[in-house]
């Protein structure tokens, strides 16, 4: 799949009704006491009379402070900044007694780990961006833990021995889960290899989503843009594996050459009314179709990525920028240009020679907004909105927990996610594509996200390689 994001800044305060913050109260009360003394003195009661009145007031306030100190509960630490959308964050309280990580950071750090396209540098838990609050206790949050259990259905080899414990800890307290993570995992900062470009070292976050589009099973009434299954050569019953070394027809050729059209005859899955929607579906790699059947029935199905024509992906946004035709290369910016220049739409689409083929799938039943009903990622599991990212698997193996930090004009994002997908445009050490979910709201935000990124990963202590 090739993809594009969202999230909002959310700060959760601790339940103030349950906690008494003594120092702020003392400051306010002493200021009040000072004001009383000043008022008494300036009201001609006399300096000594004012001081005499202040003594019993001060004693009364001191007794109140002592009573509050005995009955107050500890505060919960800093607020969180995290992503929005489905599964954006957890609701469990921060574990008490674990914010001082010095006890967990005493052992010598292991040496760096070299991946095919990145370098992992071991760090102290306290050194992870976000501090001792979000980066530690969010990893044990019930919301994320459910995704971790789901991830164990197809775990990476290094995590497979730990999956029984991960499942067992589903019913444990957030404090027990946090202690277990601290005891079994080492955090690493993801860095580019020596000699990689500056753009790779800075990191980049984008997002992608799953479009939900109206379609018809048969052409007609304005629905004329076909979506195809992989073509099957007449010489073989199996579908081909088009590659850069043996590509098929380009997008322009598929839409114009008789031989290409003949090869795709009978391979139509459904028809869309808007060629722009079809191109979006090709770029996102999957989507949901609300299909009207020939008998009038309406059903929703998923179109999953089946393959491409093997041609290189070319960004139409980049082409428009290079031509000086737009300054905003987000999807909203591209759509605005197409609205003003509809006669040039085909010219623009043909600048991307890659063409995507699909396969039809049934949606999970029941379909839940916060469930694992997303499209199947490269790891082989359904993606979870707000918790799955696409990565370069040469940098981060599928199934790895990732602490993602990105601050920019679109979103301030600090949260744990899992590397579960990839895409042809997702290349580099510090590169991620955030799965924003399904539908127009996810698409609107996904089309705008493009900002700096930093990544940390967790890896088991007991796995040397």
C-alpha positions in Angstrom: 0.0 0.0 0.0 1.0 3.6 -0.4 -0.4 6.0 2.0 -0.9 9.7 3.5 -3.0 12.1 8.8 -4.3 13.2 11.8 -4.7 13.7 15.4 -5.5 16.4 17.8 -3.8 17.6 20.9 -5.5 16.2 24.0 -4.4 17.1 27.6 -6.0 15.1 30.4 -5.8 16.7 33.8 -5.8 14.6 37.0 -9.2 14.3 38.8 -8.9 17.5 40.8 -11.9 16.7 43.0 -10.0 13.8 44.5 -6.7 15.5 45.2 -5.6 18.5 47.3 -2.5 20.3 46.2 -1.1 21.7 49.4 1.6 24.1 48.2 -0.7 26.1 45.9 -3.3 26.3 48.7 -0.7 27.6 51.2 0.5 30.2 48.8 -3.1 31.5 48.1 -4.0 31.4 51.8 -0.9 33.3 52.9 -1.6 35.9 50.3 -5.2 36.1 51.7 -3.8 36.5 55.2 -1.4 39.2 54.0 -4.3 41.0 52.4 -6.3 40.9 55.6 -3.5 42.3 57.6 -3.0 45.1 55.1 -6.7 46.0 55.1 -6.8 46.0 58.9 -3.8 48.2 59.1 -4.9 50.7 56.5 -8.4 50.8 58.0 -6.9 52.6 61.0 -7.1 49.6 63.4 -3.5 50.1 64.0 -0.5 48.0 63.1 -0.4 46.1 66.4 -4.1 45.4 66.4 -3.8 44.0 62.9 -0.9 41.7 63.9 -2.9 40.5 66.9 -5.9 39.6 64.7 -3.6 37.8 62.2 -2.2 35.4 64.9 -5.4 33.3 65.4 -6.1 33.4 61.7 -2.7 32.0 61.0 -3.1 29.2 63.6 -6.5 28.3 62.1 -5.1 28.1 58.5 -2.1 26.0 59.7 -4.4 23.4 61.3 -6.3 23.2 58.0 -3.1 22.6 56.1 -2.1 19.8 58.4 -5.5 18.1 58.1 -5.3 18.3 54.3 -1.8 16.8 54.3 -3.0 13.8 56.1 -5.9 13.1 53.9 -4.7 14.1 50.4 -3.9 11.6 47.7 -0.7 11.9 45.5 -1.0 13.7 42.2 -0.8 11.8 39.0 2.0 13.6 37.1 2.0 15.5 33.8 -0.8 15.6 31.3 -0.6 13.7 28.1 -0.3 14.9 24.5 -1.4 12.2 22.1 -3.2 11.5 18.8 -6.9 11.7 18.2 -9.2 9.3 16.4 -10.1 5.8 17.3 -8.0 4.1 20.0 -6.1 7.4 20.6 -5.3 6.9 24.2 -6.2 5.0 27.4 -8.2 5.8 30.4 -6.4 4.0 33.2 -4.7 6.1 36.0 -0.9 6.4 35.9 0.7 3.8 38.1 2.0 5.1 41.4 5.6 4.6 42.4 7.0 4.1 38.9 7.8 7.6 37.8 11.3 7.4 39.3 12.9 5.2 36.7 16.4 5.3 38.1 16.0 1.8 39.5 15.3 0.5 36.0 18.1 2.4 34.4 21.1 1.2 36.4 22.4 -1.6 34.1 24.9 -0.9 31.4 23.3 -0.1 28.0 23.6 -2.7 25.3 25.5 -1.8 22.1 23.7 -0.3 19.1 21.7 -2.7 16.9 22.2 -2.5 13.2 19.2 -3.0 10.9 19.3 -3.1 7.1 18.2 0.5 6.8 18.6 2.0 10.3 20.7 2.0 13.5 19.1 1.5 16.9 20.8 3.2 19.8 19.9 2.0 23.3 18.7 4.7 25.7 17.5 5.0 29.3 13.8 5.0 29.9 14.2 8.5 31.4 15.8 9.8 28.1 12.9 8.9 25.9 11.1 12.0 24.5 7.9 12.7 26.5 9.6 12.1 29.9 8.7 9.6 32.6 5.0 10.1 32.1 3.7 9.3 28.7 6.5 7.1 27.4 6.4 4.7 30.3 2.9 4.3 31.6 1.1 4.6 28.3 2.8 1.4 27.2 0.8 -0.5 29.9 -2.5 1.3 29.2 -5.4 -1.1 28.7 -6.2 0.4 25.3 -2.8 -0.3 23.9 -2.5 -3.6 25.7 -5.5 -4.9 23.8 -3.7 -4.1 20.5 -0.6 -5.8 21.8 -2.6 -9.0 22.5 -4.1 -8.6 19.0 -0.5 -8.2 17.6 0.4 -11.5 19.2 -1.7 -13.3 16.6 1.2 -12.9 14.2 4.1 -11.7 16.3 7.7 -11.2 15.2 10.0 -14.0 16.1 11.7 -12.1 18.9 8.3 -11.4 20.6 6.7 -14.8 20.2 8.1 -16.3 23.5 6.7 -13.3 25.4 3.1 -13.5 24.0 1.8 -15.9 26.6 2.8 -13.4 29.3 1.3 -10.5 27.3 -2.0 -12.3 27.1 -1.9 -13.3 30.7 -1.3 -9.7 31.8 -4.5 -8.5 30.1 -6.3 -8.8 33.4 -3.4 -7.4 35.5 -3.2 -3.9 36.8 -1.6 -1.2 34.8 1.2 -1.0 37.4 2.0 -4.8 37.0 2.0 -4.4 33.3 4.4 -1.5 33.5 6.8 -3.3 35.8 6.8 -6.3 33.4 7.6 -4.1 30.4 10.4 -2.3 32.2 11.8 -5.7 33.2 11.7 -7.3 29.8 12.3 -4.6 27.2 15.1 -2.2 26.2 14.1 1.1 24.5 16.2 2.1 21.4 16.2 5.4 19.5 15.9 4.8 15.8 18.5 6.6 13.7 19.6 6.6 10.1 22.7 4.7 9.0 25.9 6.7 8.6 26.0 8.3 5.1 22.2 8.6 4.7 20.8 11.9 3.5 19.8 14.7 5.8 16.2 14.3 4.9 16.3 10.7 6.2 17.9 11.8 9.5 15.2 14.4 10.2 12.4 11.9 10.0 9.0 12.3 8.4 5.4 11.5 9.4 2.5 11.2 7.0 -0.8 9.4 7.3 -3.1 7.3 5.3 -6.7 6.2 5.6 -9.4 4.0 4.2 -11.8 5.8 1.8 -15.5 5.0 2.0 -17.0 5.4 -1.5 -20.3 4.9 -3.3 -20.1 2.4 -6.2 -22.1 0.4 -8.7 -21.6 -3.2 -9.6 -22.4 -2.4 -13.2 -21.7 0.8 -15.2 -24.4 3.4 -15.7 -26.0 6.5 -14.3 -22.7 8.3 -14.2 -20.7 5.4 -12.7 -18.1 4.6 -15.4 -14.6 4.4 -13.7 -13.7 0.7 -13.3 -11.8 -0.9 -10.5 -10.0 -4.1 -11.5 -8.8 -7.4 -10.2 -5.3 -8.4 -11.2 -5.2 -9.4 -14.9 -4.7 -13.1 -15.7 -2.5 -13.8 -18.8 -4.2 -16.1 -21.3 -1.1 -18.4 -21.2 -1.4 -19.0 -17.4 -4.3 -19.6 -15.0 -2.4 -17.8 -12.2 -2.1 -14.0 -11.7 1.2 -12.4 -12.6 3.7 -10.8 -10.3 4.5 -7.5 -12.0 7.8 -6.0 -10.8 10.0 -3.1 -11.7 12.1 -5.6 -13.7 9.0 -6.9 -15.6 6.3 -4.2 -15.4 2.9 -4.2 -17.2 1.2 -1.4 -19.1 1.4 2.1 -17.6 -1.7 3.9 -16.3 -2.1 5.8 -19.5 -1.7 2.6 -21.6 -4.2 0.8 -19.5 -6.8 3.5 -20.1 -6.0 3.8 -23.9 -4.5 0.7 -25.5 -7.0 -1.9 -26.9 -4.7 -4.8 -25.8 -4.6 -3.6 -22.2 -8.4 -3.1 -22.1 -8.8 -6.6 -23.6 -6.6 -8.2 -20.9 -8.8 -6.5 -18.2 -12.2 -7.4 -19.8 -14.3 -9.3 -17.2 -11.9 -8.3 -14.4 -14.1 -5.3 -13.2 -15.1 -5.4 -9.6 -17.2 -2.3 -9.5 -17.5 1.2 -10.9 -17.0 4.7 -9.3 -18.4 8.0 -10.6 -15.4 10.1 -9.9 -11.9 9.4 -11.4 -10.4 11.5 -8.6 -11.9 9.0 -6.0 -10.4 6.1 -8.0 -7.0 7.7 -7.9 -7.3 8.3 -4.1 -8.2 4.6 -3.7 -5.2 3.6 -5.8 -2.9 5.7 -3.6 -4.4 4.6 -0.3 -4.2 1.0 -1.3 -7.6 -0.1 0.1 -11.1 1.2 0.8 -14.7 0.4 1.5 -17.3 0.4 -1.2 -21.0 0.9 -0.7 -22.0 -1.0 -3.7 -25.4 -0.9 -5.4 -26.0 -4.4 -6.9 -27.9 -5.0 -10.1 -31.1 -6.0 -8.1 -30.9 -2.8 -6.1 -29.5 -4.2 -2.9 -26.9 -2.1 -1.1 -23.9 -3.8 0.5 -20.6 -2.6 1.9 -17.5 -4.5 1.0 -13.8 -3.9 1.3 -11.4 -3.6 -1.6 -8.0 -4.8 -0.5 -4.7 -4.3 -2.2 -3.9 -7.2 -4.6 -0.9 -5.9 -6.6 0.3 -3.2 -9.0 1.4 -3.0 -12.6 5.0 -2.9 -11.5 5.5 0.7 -12.6 7.2 3.3 -10.3 5.0 5.5 -8.2 5.2 9.2 -9.1 3.6 11.9 -6.9 1.1 14.0 -8.7 1.5 16.6 -6.0 5.2 16.8 -6.6 4.6 17.3 -10.3 2.2 20.1 -9.7 4.7 21.8 -7.4 7.6 21.3 -9.9 5.4 23.0 -12.6 4.6 25.9 -10.3 0.9 25.2 -10.5 0.2 24.9 -6.8 1.8 25.8 -3.5 -0.2 23.4 -1.4 0.5 19.8 -2.4 -1.9 18.3 0.1 -5.0 16.4 -1.2 -7.2 19.5 -0.5 -4.8 21.6 -2.5 -4.7 19.1 -5.4 -8.5 18.9 -5.4 -8.8 22.7 -5.5 -6.5 22.7 -8.6 -8.5 20.0 -10.3 -11.8 21.9 -9.6 -10.3 24.9 -11.5 -8.7 22.8 -14.2 -11.0 19.8 -14.9 -9.7 19.6 -18.6 -6.2 18.7 -17.3 -7.3 16.0 -14.9 -6.3 13.1 -17.2 -3.0 14.7 -18.0 -2.3 14.9 -14.2 -3.4 11.3 -13.5 -1.1 9.9 -16.2 1.9 11.5 -14.5 1.7 8.6 -12.1 2.2 5.5 -14.2 1.5 3.1 -11.3 -1.8 1.3 -11.4 -3.3 -0.7 -8.4 -5.4 -3.8 -8.7 -7.8 -5.0 -5.9 -9.5 -8.0 -4.4 -12.9 -7.9 -2.8 -13.3 -8.9 0.9 -16.1 -9.1 3.4 -16.1 -6.7 6.3 -15.7 -8.0 9.8 -19.0 -8.7 11.6 -19.9 -6.9 13.8 -18.2 -3.8 12.6 -17.0 -1.6 15.5 -15.4 1.8 15.3 -12.8 1.0 17.9 -12.2 -2.6 16.9 -9.7 -4.2 14.7 -11.7 -3.9 11.5 -9.3 -2.0 9.4 -7.7 -3.3 6.2 -5.1 -6.1 6.3 -1.6 -4.7 6.7 1.6 -6.1 5.5 2.0 -7.9 8.8 -1.1 -9.9 7.9 -3.3 -8.4 10.6 -6.2 -5.9 10.4 -5.0 -2.4 11.1 -6.2 -0.5 14.1 -7.0 3.2 13.6 -4.7 5.4 15.7 -2.5 2.4 16.7 -1.0 1.1 13.5 1.7 2.6 11.4 3.3 1.7 8.1 7.1 1.6 8.2 10.1 0.6 6.2 10.5 -3.1 7.3 14.2 -2.8 6.7 14.3 -0.2 9.5 11.7 -1.6 11.9 10.4 -5.2 11.8 6.6 -5.7 11.7 5.0 -6.2 15.1 7.5 -3.9 16.9 6.1 -1.5 19.5 7.1 2.1 18.5 7.0 5.3 20.6 6.1 7.9 18.1 6.7 11.6 18.7 5.8 14.3 16.1 5.2 18.0 16.7 4.1 20.2 13.9 1.4 22.5 12.5 -1.2 19.6 12.1 -0.8 17.7 15.3 1.2 17.2 18.5 1.5 13.4 18.7 3.1 11.3 21.4 1.9 7.7 21.6 2.7 4.1 21.4 1.8 2.4 18.1 2.7 -0.9 16.3 4.6 -1.3 13.0 2.1 -3.3 11.0 2.2 -2.1 7.4 4.3 -0.7 4.7 4.1 1.2 1.4 6.2 2.0 -1.6 6.6 5.6 -0.5 7.5 4.6 3.1 11.3 4.3 2.9 14.0 5.4 5.3 15.0 4.9 8.9 12.8 7.4 10.6 9.7 7.2 8.4 6.2 6.3 9.4 2.7 6.5 7.9 0.0 6.8 10.5 -3.3 4.8 9.9 -5.9 7.4 10.7 -9.0 5.2 10.2 -11.9 5.2 7.7 -14.1 7.8 6.1 -14.0 11.4 5.2 -12.9 12.9 8.5 -9.9 10.6 8.6 -9.2 11.4 5.0 -9.3 15.2 5.5 -6.8 15.0 8.3 -4.7 12.3 6.6 -4.3 14.5 3.5 -2.7 17.3 5.4 -0.2 15.6 7.8 3.4 16.0 6.8 5.8 16.9 9.6 9.0 16.0 11.5 9.2 12.7 13.3 11.2 10.9 16.0 10.9 7.2 16.8 11.9 4.8 19.6 11.3 1.0 19.6 11.1 -1.7 22.3 13.1 -4.9 21.9 13.3 -7.8 24.3 16.3 -8.0 26.6 16.7 -11.7 26.0 17.0 -11.5 22.2 20.6 -10.9 21.2 20.1 -10.7 17.4 
